Amino acid sequence: MEKMNISGSNFKKMGLYLLIILSIARFAVVPAKMAVAKKTALVEDYLTTYASKSDLLQRYLAVDTKDDPEISNELAALVYPKGSNRTAIQTEIVNLLTKTAEANALSVQNFQLIEGTEDTLLTEPSVLVRVAGQLRPIYGLFKAIQSAKPLLRIKSVEINVQDKGYIAKIVVTGYIRKI
């Protein structure tokens, strides 16, 4: 068996190579981490926007709409009508998300119809969808959800880095009027 002899100059070369590799890794990883942190802050801003829209919707629902037809018409455009089928609405949400994701060059990994919550004024049918792609198209999907009529809300978002992009797990809910 032959012993490997590491001389001082070989040891210095290996140390130099290791230092170069670590430096390159540092300059590649840190900016990527900063970009993800910025995008996470942007997603949190959107979640705050959706929470405020949800509060606004609750205020609209608290108003007696029988006295004012204008408020009734505006409310009808924001929520699904009373007696709507929860599964049909979830399917409609999945179709909207799938078409929008494909239009934004995102790949829909899977979706799941999940149990929503029920309130005295609203029923919330929810859908979980996982999409893969780049951040800008995911952002476009968020904007499309935000502008959808009837009103849709993003309840939660989880974005993970993968080899060639990102995977976003998004829970979207709609509203069915109960009164």
N, C-alpha and C positions, 0 to 999 in steps of 0.2 A: 504494500500500500504506500502510495507516494504522499508525502505531507505537503500541504500547501504553505508556501512561504510568502508572507506578506511583508514586503520591504517598506521602509518609511515613505518612499515616494509613491508607491502604489496605494498605501493607506491614505496619504494626502489627496491623491486623485479621487479615491472613492469618497472621501469626505467632501471634496469640492463638488463632485457630481450630486451627492446627496443634498448639499446646500442649494445647488441650482434647481433641483427637482422640487424641493420644499418651497423655494422662492416663487417658482412658477405656479405651484399649487395655491399658494397664498394669494397671488394676484388674480387668479382665476376664480377662486371660491368666494372671497370676501365681496367683490362687486355683485356676484350673483345673489349672495345672501342679502345684501342691501336692497337689491331690486325686489326680491320677494317681500321684504319688510315694507317697502313702499306700496306694493300692490295689496298687501294685507291691510294696510291703513286705508286704502281706497275702498276695499270691500267693506270694511267696518263703517265707513262713511255711508255707503249705500244701505247697509243694514239699519243705520240710524234713520235714514230717509224713509225706509219702508216702515219702520216703527212709528214714525210721526204720521205717515199716511194712514196707518192702521188706526191710530188714535182719532184722526180726522173722520175716518169712516164710522167709528163708534159714535162720534158726536152727531154725524148725519143721521145715523139710525135712531138716536135718542129723540130726534125732532119728530113731532107728529106730522106725518106726511099727508094725511087725509085733508088737511085744511089748505095746503098749498100744492097745486099740481106741478108747479115748476120744480119744487124740491123732490117730489115723487118721481118725476122724469129723470132728474139728475141722479137720484139714488138708484133707479132702475138701470142706468148705464154703468154703475160702479159695482153692483153685486148681481149674482144670479138670482132669478126669481124664486119666490116661495114655492116649495114643493118640487124643486128640481132634483133629479136623481144624482146622488153623490158619485156613483161609479161613472155615469155618463160625463159628469163634469171633470172627474179625474182623467178620464180618457181624452177629453177635449184639451186638458192642460198638457198631457203627454204629447198629443199630436202637435200642439203649438210649440212646445219645447223642442221636439224632434225636428220639425220643419225649420225653426229658427236656428237650431244648432247646425244643421246641415247647410243652411244658407250662410252661416258664419264660418264654414270650414272646420267644424268641430265634429268629432266622432262620438256618437252616443254609445256608451259602453253598456249600460243597462238602465232600467227604471223599475220603480216599485210603487204600487198604490199603497199608501200607508193610512192608518186610522187617523183621522183628523179630530179636532176638538169640537165640542158643542157648547154653546153659550145660550143664554136666554134669547138673544137677538140674532145670533149667527151660528151657522154650522160651517166648519172649515175643512173641506176636503183637501187632503195633502198628497203630494207626489214627491218621491225621491228620485232624482236622475243623476247619473254619473256621466260626465262628458270629458273627453280628452282633446287636448289641443294647446294652442298658445294662449297667452294671457289676454292679448288684445281681442281675439274673437270671444273669449269667455266674458270679457267686459261688454262686448256687443250683445251677448246673450242676456246679461244683467239689464242692459238698457232696454232691450225688447220686452223683458218681463215687466220692467217698471212702467212702460208705456201701454201695456196690454189693457184692453177693456173687455169684459169686466175686470175689475181690479185684481191683480195677483200680487202676492207678497212673498219675498224670500224669507223663510223662517230661519234657515241656517245655511252656512257655506263652509266647506272644508276644501282647501286647495293643497294638493301635494305635488311635489316635483317628481317627474319620471324622467327616463332617459332622454326623450326627444320632445319635451314639453311639460304639460301639467295635466293632472286629473282633478276635476272639480266635482265634489259631491254636493248637490244643491237640493234643499227641501223647499218646494214651492207650494203655496196654498192659495185657494180661492175662497170666496165667501158666498154662502147661500143664505138668503134672507129667511128668517123664521116667522116674522110677523108681517 
